[in-house]
Amino acid sequence: MELKQSQHWFYGIGIGFIILNIIALGFGFEWLSVLPFVVLVLVTAIFRSDLLILFLSFIIPLSIEFDDIGGGLGISLPDEPLLILLTATVLFKFIIDGNYDYRIFKQPIAIAILINLAWLIFDTFFSQMVLVSVKFVLARIWYVTTFYFLTVVLFKNIKNIHAFIWLHIAGLMIVVFYTFVQHAKYDFAQIVSFTINQPFYIGHGVYAAALAFFIPYLFLNIIYAFRLKIPTWLLIITAFTLLVFVLGVILSYTRAAWISLAGATVLLALIWLNVRFKVLIIALSALVFLIFANSDEIIYRLSLNKQNSSEGLDRHLESVSNINNDVSNLERVNRYVAALNMNKERPILGFGPGTYSFTYGVYQEPEYETAITTYFGDNGTCHSEYLGPLAESGWLGLLTFLAIIFLAYRDGYQIIFKSKNTEVKILAISILVGLSTFLIHGFLNNYSETDKIAIILWGSFAIITSLKQYHFKNNSDSLQSL
């Protein structure tokens, strides 16, 4: 009897919705047909947010960005509505039933993230463009909420970490094959590589940065396949995926990505040589000091390089340090100088989160302007993950962001050198080396506020936090080192 009643309700609601939808279509309300999908997503967000997060990991590489949907607003579909819905639903769920592992908030990385977010919120009240800053901060909130605070507890099961990574890789593979097919129509010419991956990625830089991040994970899974007990079929898939991703980075003609992989290789070598975290920090500090101390000589040497960036793979790489006549490099210098000039004027508060593109124009200096210089914020941003925050949110904005990075590497190194679990060690190495590709790339480009990279950046911090919170102390593998 109960089964028959349930069936009656099911068919009744279904027929009722069909009739209602027909009427709505007749009056021009086409959006009613997506109501079942919205309800399904809402129910999933409430009861199985883990499935929605994993789905987002797959779908984000395939999402398409629309610059203007009205009112000067843009949106990425279908991921951004899902992110907003998931953030709102989960925050409500936490407030109502408190169903969250609040020990996460005691982790140093989580504390640093909250301090950074609190500063951005505070800084918004003093922004030169409040609405721009509000939009920026809201996007940061849903990125941090979903990709860090939700995924940390999802990663309590270490299998979910691999699922999260592999689902993103699967979505990227589709984009890579699409790019190869489109690029082949032009004989893989460099001149079309800058936009060939549209509509999925806005440019070759963010596409290459995403690919570069996963290369260390794939590489280390192959190197340690025996210890990780990876089955043959999965090893073959991993090797093929690594080959495709490496080829994708090469054919992207993104010099910053090539440099980032070289730098990440150095870090991997240092880890294999058991170079400790303190030694690494001291070495980096010394390197930065030497660069600043010899900045005039370095600039002079760079000015001697006249290799243009559009003459084949070898010469393209050679042009990385050309600040003589390479327009792309010269324009980066122009943006950096503008950011530093902005910081001189507002060193503490900055101009407001997300405002650089709209305010830097008047802070450019004529001697650094190029043929592609613009005063209207319509041709990129600061091209730096570090100088951008410095100009927008002052020294505290930059230092709190650097604190997150420092704590992630400190905790990651602790896991690598003290954990007895091989899988945990290799995951920590993979994430730190992969994260290094992004951070090195960040000296030349800034993509962290795009959904394509935000999931990688904050997801990396979530993985490190989860490894420390859930998988570091209680392990039984007797292997002491790699």
C-alpha positions as CSV (number, residue, x, y, z in Angstrom):
1,M,0.0,0.0,0.0
2,E,2.8,2.4,0.9
3,L,4.7,1.6,-2.3
4,K,1.5,2.3,-4.4
5,Q,1.1,5.6,-2.5
6,S,4.7,6.6,-3.2
7,Q,4.3,5.7,-6.9
8,H,1.1,7.9,-7.0
9,W,3.0,10.8,-5.5
10,F,5.9,10.3,-7.9
11,Y,3.7,10.2,-11.0
12,G,1.5,13.0,-9.7
13,I,4.4,15.4,-9.1
14,G,6.0,14.4,-12.4
15,I,2.9,15.1,-14.4
16,G,2.2,18.3,-12.5
17,F,5.7,19.6,-13.2
18,I,5.3,18.7,-16.9
19,I,2.0,20.6,-17.2
20,L,3.4,23.6,-15.2
21,N,6.5,23.7,-17.4
22,I,4.4,23.7,-20.6
23,I,2.4,26.6,-19.2
24,A,5.6,28.4,-18.2
25,L,7.1,27.9,-21.7
26,G,4.0,29.4,-23.2
27,F,4.5,32.5,-21.2
28,G,8.2,32.7,-22.0
29,F,9.6,31.3,-18.7
30,E,12.2,28.9,-20.1
31,W,14.2,28.6,-16.8
32,L,11.6,26.5,-14.9
33,S,12.9,23.4,-16.7
34,V,16.2,23.6,-14.7
35,L,14.3,23.4,-11.4
36,P,14.8,19.6,-10.9
37,F,18.5,20.1,-11.5
38,V,18.7,22.9,-8.9
39,V,16.8,20.7,-6.4
40,L,19.1,17.8,-7.1
41,V,22.2,19.9,-6.5
42,L,20.7,21.4,-3.3
43,V,19.9,18.0,-1.9
44,T,23.3,16.7,-2.8
45,A,25.0,19.8,-1.2
46,I,23.1,19.2,2.0
47,F,23.4,15.4,2.3
48,R,26.4,14.4,0.1
49,S,28.6,17.5,-0.3
50,D,31.6,15.2,-0.9
51,L,30.1,14.0,-4.2
52,L,29.5,17.6,-5.3
53,I,33.1,18.6,-4.4
54,L,34.5,15.7,-6.4
55,F,32.2,16.6,-9.3
56,L,33.5,20.1,-9.2
57,S,37.0,18.8,-9.4
58,F,36.2,17.1,-12.7
59,I,34.0,19.8,-14.2
60,I,36.1,23.0,-13.5
61,P,38.6,22.3,-16.3
62,L,35.6,22.0,-18.6
63,S,33.8,25.1,-17.4
64,I,33.4,28.0,-19.7
65,E,33.8,31.7,-18.7
66,F,31.3,34.3,-19.9
67,D,32.7,37.8,-19.6
68,D,29.5,39.7,-19.5
69,I,26.1,38.4,-18.5
70,G,24.7,41.8,-17.8
71,G,25.5,44.6,-15.5
72,G,29.2,44.2,-16.3
73,L,29.3,40.9,-14.4
74,G,30.9,37.7,-15.7
75,I,30.4,34.1,-14.7
76,S,31.9,30.7,-15.2
77,L,29.4,27.9,-16.0
78,P,28.5,25.5,-14.7
79,D,30.9,25.6,-11.8
80,E,30.4,29.1,-10.2
81,P,26.7,28.6,-9.4
82,L,27.5,25.2,-7.9
83,L,30.3,26.9,-5.8
84,I,28.0,29.6,-4.6
85,L,25.2,27.2,-3.8
86,L,27.6,24.7,-2.0
87,T,29.2,27.5,0.0
88,A,25.8,28.9,1.2
89,T,24.3,25.5,1.9
90,V,27.3,24.2,3.8
91,L,27.7,27.4,5.9
92,F,24.0,27.1,6.8
93,K,24.5,23.5,7.6
94,F,27.4,24.2,9.9
95,I,25.5,26.9,11.8
96,I,22.5,24.7,12.3
97,D,23.9,21.3,13.3
98,G,27.6,22.0,13.8
99,N,28.6,19.0,11.7
100,Y,32.2,19.8,11.2
101,D,35.6,18.8,12.6
102,Y,36.5,22.1,14.3
103,R,39.9,20.8,15.1
104,I,40.8,22.0,11.6
105,F,40.6,25.6,12.8
106,K,43.6,24.9,15.2
107,Q,45.8,24.0,12.3
108,P,48.4,26.7,11.5
109,I,47.5,26.8,7.8
110,A,43.8,27.3,8.6
111,I,44.6,30.0,11.1
112,A,46.8,31.9,8.5
113,I,44.0,31.5,5.8
114,L,41.4,33.0,8.2
115,I,43.7,35.9,9.1
116,N,44.4,36.6,5.5
117,L,40.7,36.5,4.7
118,A,39.8,38.7,7.7
119,W,42.4,41.3,6.5
120,L,40.8,41.3,3.0
121,I,37.4,41.8,4.5
122,F,38.6,44.7,6.7
123,D,40.6,46.2,3.8
124,T,37.4,46.2,1.6
125,F,35.9,49.0,3.8
126,F,38.8,51.3,2.7
127,S,38.9,50.2,-0.9
128,Q,39.1,52.7,-3.8
129,M,36.4,50.6,-5.5
130,V,34.2,49.0,-2.9
131,L,32.0,47.0,-5.2
132,V,35.0,45.5,-7.0
133,S,36.5,44.5,-3.7
134,V,33.3,43.0,-2.4
135,K,33.0,40.8,-5.5
136,F,36.7,39.8,-5.1
137,V,36.3,38.9,-1.4
138,L,33.1,37.0,-2.0
139,A,34.8,34.9,-4.7
140,R,37.7,34.3,-2.2
141,I,35.2,33.2,0.5
142,W,33.6,30.5,-1.7
143,Y,37.0,29.3,-3.0
144,V,38.4,29.0,0.5
145,T,35.2,27.5,1.9
146,T,34.8,24.9,-0.8
147,F,38.3,24.1,-1.8
148,Y,40.0,24.3,1.6
149,F,37.6,23.9,4.6
150,L,35.3,21.4,2.9
151,T,37.9,19.3,1.2
152,V,40.1,19.0,4.3
153,V,37.4,16.9,6.0
154,L,36.7,15.1,2.7
155,F,40.4,14.1,2.6
156,K,40.1,12.3,6.0
157,N,39.8,9.3,3.7
158,I,43.1,9.3,1.8
159,K,41.4,7.7,-1.2
160,N,39.4,10.8,-1.7
161,I,42.6,12.8,-2.2
162,H,43.5,10.6,-5.1
163,A,40.0,10.7,-6.4
164,F,40.0,14.5,-6.3
165,I,43.3,14.7,-8.2
166,W,42.5,12.1,-10.8
167,L,39.0,13.6,-11.5
168,H,40.7,16.9,-12.2
169,I,43.3,15.2,-14.4
170,A,40.5,13.5,-16.3
171,G,38.8,16.9,-16.9
172,L,42.1,18.3,-18.0
173,M,42.8,15.4,-20.4
174,I,39.6,16.3,-22.3
175,V,40.8,19.9,-22.6
176,V,44.3,18.8,-23.7
177,F,43.0,16.5,-26.5
178,Y,40.6,19.3,-27.6
179,T,43.5,21.7,-27.7
180,F,45.7,19.2,-29.6
181,V,43.0,18.7,-32.3
182,Q,42.5,22.4,-32.7
183,H,46.2,23.2,-32.7
184,A,46.9,20.5,-35.3
185,K,44.8,22.4,-37.8
186,Y,47.5,25.1,-37.7
187,D,50.4,22.6,-37.6
188,F,51.0,23.4,-33.9
189,A,52.1,26.9,-34.8
190,Q,53.3,29.0,-31.9
191,I,51.3,32.1,-33.0
192,V,47.9,30.5,-32.3
193,S,49.0,28.8,-29.1
194,F,48.0,31.7,-26.9
195,T,44.2,31.2,-27.4
196,I,43.8,27.8,-28.9
197,N,42.5,26.2,-25.7
198,Q,39.5,28.6,-25.5
199,P,36.7,28.4,-24.5
200,F,37.8,26.2,-21.6
201,Y,40.9,28.3,-20.6
202,I,41.2,32.0,-21.3
203,G,44.8,31.7,-22.3
204,H,47.8,29.4,-22.7
205,G,49.4,30.6,-19.4
206,V,46.6,29.4,-17.0
207,Y,46.3,26.2,-19.1
208,A,50.0,25.4,-18.8
209,A,50.0,26.3,-15.1
210,A,47.3,23.7,-14.4
211,L,49.1,21.0,-16.4
212,A,52.4,21.7,-14.8
213,F,51.0,21.3,-11.3
214,F,50.0,17.6,-11.9
215,I,53.2,16.5,-13.6
216,P,55.1,15.9,-10.3
217,Y,52.2,13.8,-9.0
218,L,52.1,11.6,-12.1
219,F,55.9,11.3,-12.2
220,L,56.3,10.3,-8.6
221,N,53.5,7.7,-8.9
222,I,55.5,6.1,-11.7
223,I,58.8,6.3,-9.8
224,Y,57.3,4.7,-6.7
225,A,54.8,2.5,-8.4
226,F,56.3,-0.6,-6.8
227,R,56.2,0.8,-3.2
228,L,52.7,2.2,-3.7
229,K,51.6,-1.2,-5.2
230,I,50.0,0.5,-8.2
231,P,48.5,-2.1,-10.6
232,T,49.9,-2.4,-14.1
233,W,46.9,-1.0,-15.8
234,L,46.9,2.1,-13.7
235,L,50.7,2.5,-14.2
236,I,50.2,2.5,-18.0
237,I,47.4,5.1,-17.7
238,T,49.7,7.2,-15.5
239,A,52.6,7.0,-17.9
240,F,50.4,7.9,-20.8
241,T,48.9,10.9,-19.0
242,L,52.3,12.1,-18.0
243,L,53.4,12.0,-21.6
244,V,50.3,13.9,-22.7
245,F,50.7,16.6,-20.0
246,V,54.4,17.2,-20.7
247,L,53.6,17.5,-24.4
248,G,50.7,19.9,-23.5
249,V,53.1,22.1,-21.6
250,I,55.6,22.1,-24.4
251,L,53.1,23.0,-27.1
252,S,51.5,25.7,-24.9
253,Y,54.7,27.7,-25.6
254,T,54.4,29.1,-22.0
255,R,57.9,30.1,-20.9
256,A,56.8,30.6,-17.3
257,A,55.5,27.0,-17.1
258,W,58.8,25.7,-18.5
259,I,60.7,27.6,-15.8
260,S,58.4,26.5,-13.1
261,L,59.0,22.8,-14.0
262,A,62.7,23.4,-13.9
263,G,62.5,25.0,-10.5
264,A,60.2,22.3,-9.2
265,T,62.8,19.7,-10.4
266,V,65.4,21.5,-8.3
267,L,63.2,21.3,-5.2
268,L,62.5,17.6,-5.8
269,A,66.3,17.0,-6.0
270,L,66.8,18.8,-2.7
271,I,64.1,16.7,-1.0
272,W,65.7,13.5,-2.4
273,L,69.1,14.8,-1.0
274,N,67.4,15.2,2.4
275,V,68.0,19.0,2.5
276,R,66.0,20.2,5.5
277,F,63.5,23.0,5.6
278,K,65.6,25.4,7.6
279,V,68.5,25.0,5.1
280,L,66.1,25.6,2.2
281,I,64.8,28.8,3.8
282,I,68.3,30.1,4.6
283,A,69.4,29.4,1.0
284,L,66.3,31.1,-0.5
285,S,66.9,34.1,1.8
286,A,70.5,34.3,0.7
287,L,69.5,34.1,-3.0
288,V,67.0,36.9,-2.6
289,F,69.6,39.0,-0.8
290,L,72.1,38.4,-3.6
291,I,69.6,39.3,-6.3
292,F,68.7,42.6,-4.6
293,A,72.4,43.4,-3.9
294,N,73.4,42.8,-7.5
295,S,70.2,44.1,-9.1
296,D,71.9,46.7,-11.3
297,E,74.4,44.2,-12.7
298,I,71.6,41.6,-13.3
299,I,69.5,44.2,-15.2
300,Y,72.4,45.2,-17.3
301,R,73.1,41.5,-18.2
302,L,69.4,41.0,-19.0
303,S,69.4,44.0,-21.2
304,L,72.0,42.5,-23.5
305,N,69.6,39.7,-24.4
306,K,67.8,40.6,-27.6
307,Q,66.2,37.3,-28.5
308,N,62.6,37.7,-29.5
309,S,59.9,35.3,-28.0
310,S,58.4,34.1,-31.3
311,E,61.1,32.2,-33.1
312,G,60.8,28.5,-32.1
313,L,61.1,26.4,-28.9
314,D,64.8,27.0,-28.2
315,R,64.8,30.7,-29.0
316,H,61.4,31.1,-27.2
317,L,63.0,29.8,-24.1
318,E,66.1,31.9,-24.7
319,S,63.9,35.0,-24.7
320,V,62.8,34.5,-21.1
321,S,65.3,37.0,-19.8
322,N,65.0,39.5,-22.7
323,I,64.0,42.9,-21.2
324,N,65.5,44.7,-24.1
325,N,62.9,44.4,-26.9
326,D,60.6,41.5,-25.9
327,V,57.2,43.4,-25.6
328,S,55.7,40.7,-23.3
329,N,58.6,40.9,-20.8
330,L,58.8,44.7,-21.0
331,E,55.2,45.0,-20.2
332,R,55.6,42.8,-17.2
333,V,58.3,45.2,-15.9
334,N,55.9,48.1,-16.5
335,R,53.2,46.4,-14.4
336,Y,55.6,45.6,-11.6
337,V,56.8,49.2,-11.5
338,A,53.2,50.4,-11.4
339,A,52.5,47.9,-8.5
340,L,55.5,49.2,-6.5
341,N,54.4,52.8,-7.1
342,M,51.0,52.0,-5.9
343,N,52.4,50.4,-2.7
344,K,54.5,53.5,-2.1
345,E,51.3,55.6,-2.0
346,R,49.2,53.2,0.1
347,P,51.7,50.8,1.8
348,I,49.3,49.5,4.6
349,L,45.9,49.3,3.1
350,G,46.6,49.2,-0.6
351,F,44.0,50.2,-3.1
352,G,41.5,47.4,-2.2
353,P,41.2,43.7,-3.1
354,G,40.8,43.1,-6.8
355,T,41.3,46.7,-7.8
356,Y,44.7,46.7,-9.5
357,S,43.4,46.4,-13.1
358,F,41.3,49.5,-12.6
359,T,43.8,51.7,-10.8
360,Y,47.3,51.0,-12.0
361,G,47.1,53.0,-15.2
362,V,48.2,56.4,-13.7
363,Y,51.0,54.7,-11.8
364,Q,52.9,53.6,-14.9
365,E,56.1,55.3,-15.7
366,P,56.6,56.5,-19.3
367,E,60.1,55.0,-19.6
368,Y,58.6,51.5,-19.0
369,E,55.6,51.8,-21.3
370,T,55.3,49.5,-24.3
371,A,53.3,49.2,-27.5
372,I,50.7,47.1,-25.6
373,T,50.5,49.4,-22.5
374,T,46.9,50.4,-21.6
375,Y,45.3,52.7,-19.1
376,F,42.0,51.0,-19.0
377,G,42.6,47.7,-17.2
378,D,41.6,45.7,-20.3
379,N,44.9,43.8,-21.0
380,G,45.7,41.7,-18.0
381,T,46.6,42.4,-14.4
382,C,49.8,42.7,-12.4
383,H,51.3,39.4,-13.8
384,S,52.6,38.6,-10.3
385,E,51.0,36.7,-7.4
386,Y,53.0,38.7,-5.0
387,L,53.1,42.3,-6.3
388,G,49.4,42.2,-7.0
389,P,48.4,41.6,-3.3
390,L,51.0,44.2,-2.3
391,A,49.4,46.9,-4.4
392,E,45.8,45.8,-3.6
393,S,45.9,45.0,0.1
394,G,49.2,46.4,1.3
395,W,52.0,44.7,3.2
396,L,49.7,42.8,5.5
397,G,47.9,41.4,2.5
398,L,51.1,40.1,1.0
399,L,52.7,38.9,4.3
400,T,49.6,37.0,5.4
401,F,49.5,35.2,2.0
402,L,53.2,34.4,2.3
403,A,52.5,33.1,5.8
404,I,50.1,30.5,4.3
405,I,52.7,29.4,1.8
406,F,55.4,29.2,4.5
407,L,53.3,27.1,6.9
408,A,52.2,24.8,4.0
409,Y,55.9,24.0,3.2
410,R,56.9,23.7,6.9
411,D,54.1,21.2,7.5
412,G,54.8,19.4,4.3
413,Y,58.5,19.0,5.1
414,Q,57.6,17.7,8.5
415,I,55.4,15.1,7.0
416,I,58.0,14.1,4.4
417,F,60.8,13.7,6.9
418,K,58.9,12.3,9.9
419,S,56.0,10.3,8.6
420,K,56.5,6.5,8.4
421,N,53.8,6.0,5.8
422,T,55.2,5.8,2.2
423,E,51.9,6.9,0.6
424,V,51.6,9.9,2.8
425,K,55.3,10.9,2.2
426,I,54.9,10.7,-1.6
427,L,51.6,12.6,-1.6
428,A,53.3,15.3,0.5
429,I,56.2,15.5,-2.0
430,S,53.9,15.5,-5.0
431,I,51.8,18.4,-3.6
432,L,54.8,20.5,-2.4
433,V,56.6,20.1,-5.8
434,G,53.4,20.7,-7.7
435,L,52.6,23.7,-5.6
436,S,56.1,25.0,-6.4
437,T,55.3,25.0,-10.1
438,F,52.5,27.4,-9.4
439,L,54.4,29.6,-7.0
440,I,57.4,29.9,-9.4
441,H,54.9,30.6,-12.2
442,G,53.4,33.3,-9.9
443,F,56.5,35.5,-10.4
444,L,55.4,36.0,-14.0
445,N,51.7,35.6,-14.0
446,N,48.7,35.7,-11.6
447,Y,45.8,33.2,-11.9
448,S,44.9,32.4,-8.3
449,E,41.6,34.3,-8.5
450,T,40.4,32.1,-11.4
451,D,38.4,29.0,-10.6
452,K,40.8,26.9,-12.8
453,I,43.7,27.6,-10.4
454,A,41.9,28.4,-7.2
455,I,40.9,24.7,-6.8
456,I,44.5,23.7,-7.3
457,L,46.0,26.3,-4.9
458,W,43.5,26.0,-2.0
459,G,43.1,22.2,-2.6
460,S,46.9,21.9,-2.2
461,F,46.7,23.6,1.2
462,A,43.8,21.3,2.1
463,I,45.7,18.2,1.2
464,I,48.7,19.2,3.3
465,T,46.4,20.1,6.3
466,S,44.6,16.8,6.0
467,L,47.8,14.8,5.8
468,K,49.0,16.4,9.0
469,Q,45.6,16.2,10.8
470,Y,44.5,12.7,9.8
471,H,47.4,10.7,8.3
472,F,50.6,11.9,9.9
473,K,50.7,10.6,13.5
474,N,48.8,7.3,13.3
475,N,50.6,5.3,10.6
476,S,52.0,1.8,10.7
477,D,54.3,1.6,7.7
478,S,57.8,0.8,8.9
479,L,59.6,2.5,6.0
480,Q,61.6,5.4,7.4
481,S,62.7,7.1,4.2
482,L,62.2,7.2,0.5
